[in-house]
Amino acid sequence: MKTKKRFIAGAKCPMCKQSDSLRVWEENQIEVVECVECDYVEQKTPQAIEQSVHGTEQLIGIFKPE
Ligand SMILES: [Zn+2]
């Protein structure tokens, strides 16, 4: 399985304050953000995924909080 990692343009690491050092990819539908300059790692689990445990149900009416 290929994992596409891409840098977030203009993003600043909250830990080491470096610009353009954050990269993001998806792992088992979890968004992982990592800094290449320090050990900062963040995992984002969208609530929509937790709620759609029925799998085949239609994915409508999902709202992102941001
Ligand atoms: Zn960092």
N, CA, C, O and the ligand as a Tripos MOL2 file, in Angstrom:
@<TRIPOS>MOLECULE
protein
  265   263    67     0     0
PROTEIN
NO_CHARGES

@<TRIPOS>ATOM
      1 N           0.8430   -1.1940    0.0000 N.3       1 MET1
      2 CA          0.0000    0.0000    0.0000 C.3       1 MET1
      3 C           0.8820    1.2490    0.0000 C.2       1 MET1
      4 O           1.8170    1.3810    0.7900 O.2       1 MET1
      5 N           0.5530    2.1410   -0.8990 N.am      2 LYS2
      6 CA          1.3340    3.3660   -0.9990 C.3       2 LYS2
      7 C           0.8210    4.4160   -0.0270 C.2       2 LYS2
      8 O          -0.3850    4.5950    0.1410 O.2       2 LYS2
      9 N           1.7280    5.0810    0.5860 N.am      3 THR3
     10 CA          1.3630    6.1820    1.4620 C.3       3 THR3
     11 C           1.8920    7.4740    0.8730 C.2       3 THR3
     12 O           3.0980    7.6660    0.7180 O.2       3 THR3
     13 N           0.9720    8.3420    0.5530 N.am      4 LYS4
     14 CA          1.3770    9.6140   -0.0300 C.3       4 LYS4
     15 C           1.6050   10.6340    1.0770 C.2       4 LYS4
     16 O           0.6810   10.9940    1.8060 O.2       4 LYS4
     17 N           2.8230   11.0840    1.1890 N.am      5 LYS5
     18 CA          3.1100   12.1190    2.1710 C.3       5 LYS5
     19 C           3.3210   13.4340    1.4530 C.2       5 LYS5
     20 O           4.0660   13.5140    0.4760 O.2       5 LYS5
     21 N           2.6660   14.4490    1.9420 N.am      6 ARG6
     22 CA          2.8530   15.7460    1.2910 C.3       6 ARG6
     23 C           3.0830   16.8280    2.3400 C.2       6 ARG6
     24 O           2.5480   16.7830    3.4480 O.2       6 ARG6
     25 N           3.8840   17.7810    1.9530 N.am      7 PHE7
     26 CA          4.1640   18.8870    2.8570 C.3       7 PHE7
     27 C           3.0200   19.8760    2.8430 C.2       7 PHE7
     28 O           2.3760   20.0930    1.8170 O.2       7 PHE7
     29 N           2.7790   20.4730    3.9990 N.am      8 ILE8
     30 CA          1.7450   21.4910    4.0890 C.3       8 ILE8
     31 C           2.4060   22.8460    3.8810 C.2       8 ILE8
     32 O           3.1860   23.3010    4.7180 O.2       8 ILE8
     33 N           2.0910   23.4820    2.7710 N.am      9 ALA9
     34 CA          2.7010   24.7650    2.4430 C.3       9 ALA9
     35 C           2.2940   25.8310    3.4480 C.2       9 ALA9
     36 O           1.1120   26.0300    3.7300 O.2       9 ALA9
     37 N           3.2910   26.5010    3.9740 N.am     10 GLY10
     38 CA          3.0110   27.6060    4.8690 C.3      10 GLY10
     39 C           2.6870   27.2060    6.2980 C.2      10 GLY10
     40 O           2.4850   28.0700    7.1510 O.2      10 GLY10
     41 N           2.6340   25.9000    6.5740 N.am     11 ALA11
     42 CA          2.3010   25.4530    7.9190 C.3      11 ALA11
     43 C           3.5190   25.5650    8.8350 C.2      11 ALA11
     44 O           4.6580   25.3580    8.4160 O.2      11 ALA11
     45 N           3.2480   25.8950   10.0810 N.am     12 LYS12
     46 CA          4.3200   26.0750   11.0510 C.3      12 LYS12
     47 C           4.2060   25.0020   12.1230 C.2      12 LYS12
     48 O           3.1150   24.7310   12.6240 O.2      12 LYS12
     49 N           5.3120   24.4050   12.4670 N.am     13 CYS13
     50 CA          5.2950   23.4000   13.5200 C.3      13 CYS13
     51 C           5.0420   24.0720   14.8700 C.2      13 CYS13
     52 O           5.7340   25.0290   15.2190 O.2      13 CYS13
     53 N           4.0610   23.5850   15.6320 N.am     14 PRO14
     54 CA          3.7590   24.2030   16.9270 C.3      14 PRO14
     55 C           4.8460   23.9310   17.9590 C.2      14 PRO14
     56 O           4.8820   24.5800   19.0050 O.2      14 PRO14
     57 N           5.7190   22.9930   17.6800 N.am     15 MET15
     58 CA          6.7410   22.6460   18.6610 C.3      15 MET15
     59 C           8.0660   23.3700   18.3980 C.2      15 MET15
     60 O           8.5890   24.0410   19.2870 O.2      15 MET15
     61 N           8.6060   23.2380   17.1910 N.am     16 CYS16
     62 CA          9.9130   23.8430   16.9120 C.3      16 CYS16
     63 C           9.7980   25.1380   16.1110 C.2      16 CYS16
     64 O          10.8030   25.7910   15.8310 O.2      16 CYS16
     65 N           8.5750   25.5070   15.7430 N.am     17 LYS17
     66 CA          8.2970   26.7800   15.0520 C.3      17 LYS17
     67 C           8.9230   26.8820   13.6600 C.2      17 LYS17
     68 O           9.0510   27.9810   13.1190 O.2      17 LYS17
     69 N           9.3070   25.7660   13.0870 N.am     18 GLN18
     70 CA          9.8490   25.7890   11.7260 C.3      18 GLN18
     71 C           8.7070   25.9040   10.7170 C.2      18 GLN18
     72 O           7.6420   25.3120   10.8970 O.2      18 GLN18
     73 N           8.9430   26.6700    9.6610 N.am     19 SER19
     74 CA          7.9440   26.7750    8.6030 C.3      19 SER19
     75 C           8.1770   25.6980    7.5550 C.2      19 SER19
     76 O           9.3080   25.2690    7.3250 O.2      19 SER19
     77 N           7.1010   25.2740    6.9300 N.am     20 ASP20
     78 CA          7.1670   24.2790    5.8480 C.3      20 ASP20
     79 C           7.8430   22.9780    6.2590 C.2      20 ASP20
     80 O           8.4340   22.3010    5.4180 O.2      20 ASP20
     81 N           7.7670   22.6220    7.5190 N.am     21 SER21
     82 CA          8.3930   21.3860    7.9790 C.3      21 SER21
     83 C           7.3660   20.3110    8.2770 C.2      21 SER21
     84 O           7.7260   19.1780    8.5970 O.2      21 SER21
     85 N           6.0860   20.6560    8.1760 N.am     22 LEU22
     86 CA          5.0380   19.6910    8.4840 C.3      22 LEU22
     87 C           4.6270   18.9180    7.2400 C.2      22 LEU22
     88 O           4.4230   19.4990    6.1740 O.2      22 LEU22
     89 N           4.5100   17.6240    7.3830 N.am     23 ARG23
     90 CA          3.9590   16.8400    6.2810 C.3      23 ARG23
     91 C           2.8220   15.9750    6.8050 C.2      23 ARG23
     92 O           2.7760   15.6230    7.9830 O.2      23 ARG23
     93 N           1.9180   15.6450    5.9130 N.am     24 VAL24
     94 CA          0.6900   14.9790    6.3160 C.3      24 VAL24
     95 C           0.4260   13.7920    5.3990 C.2      24 VAL24
     96 O           0.7380   13.8320    4.2090 O.2      24 VAL24
     97 N          -0.1400   12.7530    5.9540 N.am     25 TRP25
     98 CA         -0.5800   11.6200    5.1480 C.3      25 TRP25
     99 C          -1.7060   10.9040    5.8740 C.2      25 TRP25
    100 O          -2.0150   11.2110    7.0250 O.2      25 TRP25
    101 N          -2.3030    9.9620    5.1990 N.am     26 GLU26
    102 CA         -3.4270    9.2520    5.7840 C.3      26 GLU26
    103 C          -3.0530    7.8180    6.1040 C.2      26 GLU26
    104 O          -2.4640    7.1130    5.2840 O.2      26 GLU26
    105 N          -3.4030    7.4020    7.3020 N.am     27 GLU27
    106 CA         -3.0880    6.0510    7.7420 C.3      27 GLU27
    107 C          -4.3620    5.4420    8.3050 C.2      27 GLU27
    108 O          -4.8540    5.8930    9.3400 O.2      27 GLU27
    109 N          -4.8980    4.4430    7.6540 N.am     28 ASN28
    110 CA         -6.1560    3.8310    8.1010 C.3      28 ASN28
    111 C          -7.2350    4.8820    8.3560 C.2      28 ASN28
    112 O          -7.9370    4.8440    9.3660 O.2      28 ASN28
    113 N          -7.3470    5.8020    7.4320 N.am     29 GLN29
    114 CA         -8.3460    6.8690    7.4870 C.3      29 GLN29
    115 C          -8.1040    7.8510    8.6190 C.2      29 GLN29
    116 O          -8.9760    8.6550    8.9490 O.2      29 GLN29
    117 N          -6.9290    7.7860    9.2070 N.am     30 ILE30
    118 CA         -6.5640    8.7770   10.2160 C.3      30 ILE30
    119 C          -5.5250    9.7030    9.6020 C.2      30 ILE30
    120 O          -4.5480    9.2450    9.0100 O.2      30 ILE30
    121 N          -5.7350   10.9860    9.7420 N.am     31 GLU31
    122 CA         -4.7950   11.9410    9.2000 C.3      31 GLU31
    123 C          -3.6370   12.1220   10.1860 C.2      31 GLU31
    124 O          -3.8370   12.4740   11.3480 O.2      31 GLU31
    125 N          -2.4360   11.8730    9.6940 N.am     32 VAL32
    126 CA         -1.2660   11.9950   10.5480 C.3      32 VAL32
    127 C          -0.4340   13.1830   10.0850 C.2      32 VAL32
    128 O          -0.1060   13.3040    8.9050 O.2      32 VAL32
    129 N          -0.1000   14.0510   11.0190 N.am     33 VAL33
    130 CA          0.7470   15.2000   10.7200 C.3      33 VAL33
    131 C           2.0630   15.0220   11.4600 C.2      33 VAL33
    132 O           2.0840   14.7130   12.6510 O.2      33 VAL33
    133 N           3.1540   15.2210   10.7430 N.am     34 GLU34
    134 CA          4.4600   14.9950   11.3350 C.3      34 GLU34
    135 C           5.4010   16.1320   10.9540 C.2      34 GLU34
    136 O           5.3140   16.6900    9.8610 O.2      34 GLU34
    137 N           6.3030   16.4640   11.8780 N.am     35 CYS35
    138 CA          7.3060   17.4830   11.5960 C.3      35 CYS35
    139 C           8.6250   16.7960   11.2690 C.2      35 CYS35
    140 O           9.0350   15.8600   11.9560 O.2      35 CYS35
    141 N           9.2860   17.2680   10.2150 N.am     36 VAL36
    142 CA         10.5420   16.6290    9.8190 C.3      36 VAL36
    143 C          11.7300   17.2230   10.5820 C.2      36 VAL36
    144 O          12.8410   16.6960   10.5210 O.2      36 VAL36
    145 N          11.4870   18.3150   11.2940 N.am     37 GLU37
    146 CA         12.5740   18.9760   12.0140 C.3      37 GLU37
    147 C          12.6800   18.5350   13.4700 C.2      37 GLU37
    148 O          13.7530   18.6030   14.0700 O.2      37 GLU37
    149 N          11.5580   18.0820   14.0350 N.am     38 CYS38
    150 CA         11.5830   17.6200   15.4210 C.3      38 CYS38
    151 C          10.6960   16.3840   15.5380 C.2      38 CYS38
    152 O          10.3490   15.7710   14.5280 O.2      38 CYS38
    153 N          10.3330   16.0190   16.7450 N.am     39 ASP39
    154 CA          9.5820   14.7680   16.9540 C.3      39 ASP39
    155 C           8.0780   14.9690   17.0000 C.2      39 ASP39
    156 O           7.3460   14.0780   17.4300 O.2      39 ASP39
    157 N           7.6140   16.1180   16.5680 N.am     40 TYR40
    158 CA          6.1920   16.4220   16.6560 C.3      40 TYR40
    159 C           5.3590   15.5160   15.7480 C.2      40 TYR40
    160 O           5.6150   15.4190   14.5480 O.2      40 TYR40
    161 N           4.3590   14.8550   16.3360 N.am     41 VAL41
    162 CA          3.4240   14.0300   15.5700 C.3      41 VAL41
    163 C           2.0230   14.2710   16.1030 C.2      41 VAL41
    164 O           1.7990   14.3200   17.3130 O.2      41 VAL41
    165 N           1.0850   14.4220   15.1790 N.am     42 GLU42
    166 CA         -0.2960   14.6160   15.5920 C.3      42 GLU42
    167 C          -1.1980   13.7110   14.7630 C.2      42 GLU42
    168 O          -1.0280   13.6090   13.5480 O.2      42 GLU42
    169 N          -2.1520   13.0580   15.4110 N.am     43 GLN43
    170 CA         -3.0980   12.2070   14.6840 C.3      43 GLN43
    171 C          -4.4900   12.7760   14.8260 C.2      43 GLN43
    172 O          -4.9530   13.0720   15.9280 O.2      43 GLN43
    173 N          -5.1520   12.9250   13.6860 N.am     44 LYS44
    174 CA         -6.5000   13.4750   13.7030 C.3      44 LYS44
    175 C          -7.4940   12.4140   13.2830 C.2      44 LYS44
    176 O          -7.4260   11.8890   12.1720 O.2      44 LYS44
    177 N          -8.4100   12.1050   14.1710 N.am     45 THR45
    178 CA         -9.4540   11.1500   13.8430 C.3      45 THR45
    179 C         -10.7580   11.8960   13.6110 C.2      45 THR45
    180 O         -11.3480   12.4220   14.5550 O.2      45 THR45
    181 N         -11.2090   11.9450   12.3790 N.am     46 PRO46
    182 CA        -12.4800   12.6280   12.1070 C.3      46 PRO46
    183 C         -13.6420   11.9160   12.7900 C.2      46 PRO46
    184 O         -13.7310   10.6890   12.7500 O.2      46 PRO46
    185 N         -14.5200   12.6720   13.4060 N.am     47 GLN47
    186 CA        -15.6630   12.0710   14.0920 C.3      47 GLN47
    187 C         -16.5760   11.3440   13.1210 C.2      47 GLN47
    188 O         -17.2480   10.3810   13.4910 O.2      47 GLN47
    189 N         -16.5970   11.8010   11.8930 N.am     48 ALA48
    190 CA        -17.4740   11.1910   10.9000 C.3      48 ALA48
    191 C         -17.1440    9.7150   10.7040 C.2      48 ALA48
    192 O         -18.0380    8.9040   10.4630 O.2      48 ALA48
    193 N         -15.8900    9.3740   10.8040 N.am     49 ILE49
    194 CA        -15.4920    7.9860   10.6130 C.3      49 ILE49
    195 C         -15.9890    7.1210   11.7610 C.2      49 ILE49
    196 O         -16.4470    5.9980   11.5500 O.2      49 ILE49
    197 N         -15.8970    7.6490   12.9780 N.am     50 GLU50
    198 CA        -16.3780    6.8920   14.1330 C.3      50 GLU50
    199 C         -17.8720    6.6350   14.0390 C.2      50 GLU50
    200 O         -18.3650    5.6010   14.4920 O.2      50 GLU50
    201 N         -18.5920    7.5870   13.4450 N.am     51 GLN51
    202 CA        -20.0440    7.4580   13.3770 C.3      51 GLN51
    203 C         -20.5090    6.5670   12.2310 C.2      51 GLN51
    204 O         -21.6470    6.0990   12.2470 O.2      51 GLN51
    205 N         -19.6710    6.3260   11.2530 N.am     52 SER52
    206 CA        -20.0930    5.5550   10.0860 C.3      52 SER52
    207 C         -19.6390    4.1100   10.1750 C.2      52 SER52
    208 O         -19.1140    3.5570    9.2090 O.2      52 SER52
    209 N         -19.8410    3.4980   11.3370 N.am     53 VAL53
    210 CA        -19.3990    2.1200   11.5450 C.3      53 VAL53
    211 C         -20.2180    1.1290   10.7370 C.2      53 VAL53
    212 O         -19.8270   -0.0280   10.5860 O.2      53 VAL53
    213 N         -21.3610    1.5800   10.2150 N.am     54 HIS54
    214 CA        -22.1850    0.6600    9.4460 C.3      54 HIS54
    215 C         -21.6430    0.4330    8.0400 C.2      54 HIS54
    216 O         -22.1680   -0.3910    7.2900 O.2      54 HIS54
    217 N         -20.6010    1.1600    7.6910 N.am     55 GLY55
    218 CA        -19.8650    0.8950    6.4670 C.3      55 GLY55
    219 C         -20.5540    1.2410    5.1820 C.2      55 GLY55
    220 O         -20.1570    2.1860    4.5000 O.2      55 GLY55
    221 N         -21.5850    0.4920    4.8300 N.am     56 THR56
    222 CA        -22.1870    0.6500    3.5170 C.3      56 THR56
    223 C         -23.2510    1.7470    3.4750 C.2      56 THR56
    224 O         -23.7640    2.0650    2.4020 O.2      56 THR56
    225 N         -23.5780    2.3140    4.5990 N.am     57 GLU57
    226 CA        -24.5820    3.3780    4.5930 C.3      57 GLU57
    227 C         -24.0710    4.5860    3.8430 C.2      57 GLU57
    228 O         -22.8680    4.8460    3.7950 O.2      57 GLU57
    229 N         -24.9910    5.3150    3.2650 N.am     58 GLN58
    230 CA        -24.5780    6.4420    2.4410 C.3      58 GLN58
    231 C         -23.9330    7.5310    3.2870 C.2      58 GLN58
    232 O         -24.3590    7.8410    4.4000 O.2      58 GLN58
    233 N         -22.8880    8.0870    2.7020 N.am     59 LEU59
    234 CA        -22.1560    9.1210    3.4100 C.3      59 LEU59
    235 C         -22.7020   10.4950    3.0250 C.2      59 LEU59
    236 O         -22.1050   11.2290    2.2370 O.2      59 LEU59
    237 N         -23.8400   10.8090    3.6020 N.am     60 ILE60
    238 CA        -24.3880   12.1480    3.3480 C.3      60 ILE60
    239 C         -24.5470   12.8810    4.6600 C.2      60 ILE60
    240 O         -24.6700   12.2650    5.7180 O.2      60 ILE60
    241 N         -24.5440   14.1760    4.5860 N.am     61 GLY61
    242 CA        -24.7720   14.9880    5.7610 C.3      61 GLY61
    243 C         -23.6210   14.9820    6.7380 C.2      61 GLY61
    244 O         -23.8240   15.1230    7.9440 O.2      61 GLY61
    245 N         -22.4140   14.8190    6.2290 N.am     62 ILE62
    246 CA        -21.2590   14.8880    7.1110 C.3      62 ILE62
    247 C         -20.7170   16.3110    7.1280 C.2      62 ILE62
    248 O         -20.4290   16.9040    6.0880 O.2      62 ILE62
    249 N         -20.5900   16.8320    8.3260 N.am     63 PHE63
    250 CA        -20.1080   18.1970    8.4480 C.3      63 PHE63
    251 C         -18.7600   18.2140    9.1530 C.2      63 PHE63
    252 O         -18.5660   17.5620   10.1790 O.2      63 PHE63
    253 N         -17.8510   18.9620    8.5900 N.am     64 LYS64
    254 CA        -16.5730   19.1400    9.2630 C.3      64 LYS64
    255 C         -16.6540   20.3670   10.1610 C.2      64 LYS64
    256 O         -17.1890   21.4020    9.7640 O.2      64 LYS64
    257 N         -16.1280   20.2480   11.3560 N.am     65 PRO65
    258 CA        -16.2280   21.3780   12.2930 C.3      65 PRO65
    259 C         -15.4000   22.5780   11.8910 C.2      65 PRO65
    260 O         -15.5540   23.6480   12.4800 O.2      65 PRO65
    261 N         -14.5280   22.4370   10.9090 N.am     66 GLU66
    262 CA        -13.6860   23.5730   10.5320 C.3      66 GLU66
    263 C         -14.1530   24.2000    9.2240 C.2      66 GLU66
    264 O         -13.5560   25.1700    8.7570 O.2      66 GLU66
    265 ZN          8.8460   20.6600   14.5500 Zn       67 ZN67
@<TRIPOS>BOND
     1     1     2 1
     2     2     3 1
     3     3     4 2
     4     3     5 am
     5     5     6 1
     6     6     7 1
     7     7     8 2
     8     7     9 am
     9     9    10 1
    10    10    11 1
    11    11    12 2
    12    11    13 am
    13    13    14 1
    14    14    15 1
    15    15    16 2
    16    15    17 am
    17    17    18 1
    18    18    19 1
    19    19    20 2
    20    19    21 am
    21    21    22 1
    22    22    23 1
    23    23    24 2
    24    23    25 am
    25    25    26 1
    26    26    27 1
    27    27    28 2
    28    27    29 am
    29    29    30 1
    30    30    31 1
    31    31    32 2
    32    31    33 am
    33    33    34 1
    34    34    35 1
    35    35    36 2
    36    35    37 am
    37    37    38 1
    38    38    39 1
    39    39    40 2
    40    39    41 am
    41    41    42 1
    42    42    43 1
    43    43    44 2
    44    43    45 am
    45    45    46 1
    46    46    47 1
    47    47    48 2
    48    47    49 am
    49    49    50 1
    50    50    51 1
    51    51    52 2
    52    51    53 am
    53    53    54 1
    54    54    55 1
    55    55    56 2
    56    55    57 am
    57    57    58 1
    58    58    59 1
    59    59    60 2
    60    59    61 am
    61    61    62 1
    62    62    63 1
    63    63    64 2
    64    63    65 am
    65    65    66 1
    66    66    67 1
    67    67    68 2
    68    67    69 am
    69    69    70 1
    70    70    71 1
    71    71    72 2
    72    71    73 am
    73    73    74 1
    74    74    75 1
    75    75    76 2
    76    75    77 am
    77    77    78 1
    78    78    79 1
    79    79    80 2
    80    79    81 am
    81    81    82 1
    82    82    83 1
    83    83    84 2
    84    83    85 am
    85    85    86 1
    86    86    87 1
    87    87    88 2
    88    87    89 am
    89    89    90 1
    90    90    91 1
    91    91    92 2
    92    91    93 am
    93    93    94 1
    94    94    95 1
    95    95    96 2
    96    95    97 am
    97    97    98 1
    98    98    99 1
    99    99   100 2
   100    99   101 am
   101   101   102 1
   102   102   103 1
   103   103   104 2
   104   103   105 am
   105   105   106 1
   106   106   107 1
   107   107   108 2
   108   107   109 am
   109   109   110 1
   110   110   111 1
   111   111   112 2
   112   111   113 am
   113   113   114 1
   114   114   115 1
   115   115   116 2
   116   115   117 am
   117   117   118 1
   118   118   119 1
   119   119   120 2
   120   119   121 am
   121   121   122 1
   122   122   123 1
   123   123   124 2
   124   123   125 am
   125   125   126 1
   126   126   127 1
   127   127   128 2
   128   127   129 am
   129   129   130 1
   130   130   131 1
   131   131   132 2
   132   131   133 am
   133   133   134 1
   134   134   135 1
   135   135   136 2
   136   135   137 am
   137   137   138 1
   138   138   139 1
   139   139   140 2
   140   139   141 am
   141   141   142 1
   142   142   143 1
   143   143   144 2
   144   143   145 am
   145   145   146 1
   146   146   147 1
   147   147   148 2
   148   147   149 am
   149   149   150 1
   150   150   151 1
   151   151   152 2
   152   151   153 am
   153   153   154 1
   154   154   155 1
   155   155   156 2
   156   155   157 am
   157   157   158 1
   158   158   159 1
   159   159   160 2
   160   159   161 am
   161   161   162 1
   162   162   163 1
   163   163   164 2
   164   163   165 am
   165   165   166 1
   166   166   167 1
   167   167   168 2
   168   167   169 am
   169   169   170 1
   170   170   171 1
   171   171   172 2
   172   171   173 am
   173   173   174 1
   174   174   175 1
   175   175   176 2
   176   175   177 am
   177   177   178 1
   178   178   179 1
   179   179   180 2
   180   179   181 am
   181   181   182 1
   182   182   183 1
   183   183   184 2
   184   183   185 am
   185   185   186 1
   186   186   187 1
   187   187   188 2
   188   187   189 am
   189   189   190 1
   190   190   191 1
   191   191   192 2
   192   191   193 am
   193   193   194 1
   194   194   195 1
   195   195   196 2
   196   195   197 am
   197   197   198 1
   198   198   199 1
   199   199   200 2
   200   199   201 am
   201   201   202 1
   202   202   203 1
   203   203   204 2
   204   203   205 am
   205   205   206 1
   206   206   207 1
   207   207   208 2
   208   207   209 am
   209   209   210 1
   210   210   211 1
   211   211   212 2
   212   211   213 am
   213   213   214 1
   214   214   215 1
   215   215   216 2
   216   215   217 am
   217   217   218 1
   218   218   219 1
   219   219   220 2
   220   219   221 am
   221   221   222 1
   222   222   223 1
   223   223   224 2
   224   223   225 am
   225   225   226 1
   226   226   227 1
   227   227   228 2
   228   227   229 am
   229   229   230 1
   230   230   231 1
   231   231   232 2
   232   231   233 am
   233   233   234 1
   234   234   235 1
   235   235   236 2
   236   235   237 am
   237   237   238 1
   238   238   239 1
   239   239   240 2
   240   239   241 am
   241   241   242 1
   242   242   243 1
   243   243   244 2
   244   243   245 am
   245   245   246 1
   246   246   247 1
   247   247   248 2
   248   247   249 am
   249   249   250 1
   250   250   251 1
   251   251   252 2
   252   251   253 am
   253   253   254 1
   254   254   255 1
   255   255   256 2
   256   255   257 am
   257   257   258 1
   258   258   259 1
   259   259   260 2
   260   259   261 am
   261   261   262 1
   262   262   263 1
   263   263   264 2
@<TRIPOS>SUBSTRUCTURE
     1 MET1         2 RESIDUE 1 A MET
     2 LYS2         6 RESIDUE 1 A LYS
     3 THR3        10 RESIDUE 1 A THR
     4 LYS4        14 RESIDUE 1 A LYS
     5 LYS5        18 RESIDUE 1 A LYS
     6 ARG6        22 RESIDUE 1 A ARG
     7 PHE7        26 RESIDUE 1 A PHE
     8 ILE8        30 RESIDUE 1 A ILE
     9 ALA9        34 RESIDUE 1 A ALA
    10 GLY10       38 RESIDUE 1 A GLY
    11 ALA11       42 RESIDUE 1 A ALA
    12 LYS12       46 RESIDUE 1 A LYS
    13 CYS13       50 RESIDUE 1 A CYS
    14 PRO14       54 RESIDUE 1 A PRO
    15 MET15       58 RESIDUE 1 A MET
    16 CYS16       62 RESIDUE 1 A CYS
    17 LYS17       66 RESIDUE 1 A LYS
    18 GLN18       70 RESIDUE 1 A GLN
    19 SER19       74 RESIDUE 1 A SER
    20 ASP20       78 RESIDUE 1 A ASP
    21 SER21       82 RESIDUE 1 A SER
    22 LEU22       86 RESIDUE 1 A LEU
    23 ARG23       90 RESIDUE 1 A ARG
    24 VAL24       94 RESIDUE 1 A VAL
    25 TRP25       98 RESIDUE 1 A TRP
    26 GLU26      102 RESIDUE 1 A GLU
    27 GLU27      106 RESIDUE 1 A GLU
    28 ASN28      110 RESIDUE 1 A ASN
    29 GLN29      114 RESIDUE 1 A GLN
    30 ILE30      118 RESIDUE 1 A ILE
    31 GLU31      122 RESIDUE 1 A GLU
    32 VAL32      126 RESIDUE 1 A VAL
    33 VAL33      130 RESIDUE 1 A VAL
    34 GLU34      134 RESIDUE 1 A GLU
    35 CYS35      138 RESIDUE 1 A CYS
    36 VAL36      142 RESIDUE 1 A VAL
    37 GLU37      146 RESIDUE 1 A GLU
    38 CYS38      150 RESIDUE 1 A CYS
    39 ASP39      154 RESIDUE 1 A ASP
    40 TYR40      158 RESIDUE 1 A TYR
    41 VAL41      162 RESIDUE 1 A VAL
    42 GLU42      166 RESIDUE 1 A GLU
    43 GLN43      170 RESIDUE 1 A GLN
    44 LYS44      174 RESIDUE 1 A LYS
    45 THR45      178 RESIDUE 1 A THR
    46 PRO46      182 RESIDUE 1 A PRO
    47 GLN47      186 RESIDUE 1 A GLN
    48 ALA48      190 RESIDUE 1 A ALA
    49 ILE49      194 RESIDUE 1 A ILE
    50 GLU50      198 RESIDUE 1 A GLU
    51 GLN51      202 RESIDUE 1 A GLN
    52 SER52      206 RESIDUE 1 A SER
    53 VAL53      210 RESIDUE 1 A VAL
    54 HIS54      214 RESIDUE 1 A HIS
    55 GLY55      218 RESIDUE 1 A GLY
    56 THR56      222 RESIDUE 1 A THR
    57 GLU57      226 RESIDUE 1 A GLU
    58 GLN58      230 RESIDUE 1 A GLN
    59 LEU59      234 RESIDUE 1 A LEU
    60 ILE60      238 RESIDUE 1 A ILE
    61 GLY61      242 RESIDUE 1 A GLY
    62 ILE62      246 RESIDUE 1 A ILE
    63 PHE63      250 RESIDUE 1 A PHE
    64 LYS64      254 RESIDUE 1 A LYS
    65 PRO65      258 RESIDUE 1 A PRO
    66 GLU66      262 RESIDUE 1 A GLU
    67 ZN67       265 GROUP 0 **** ****
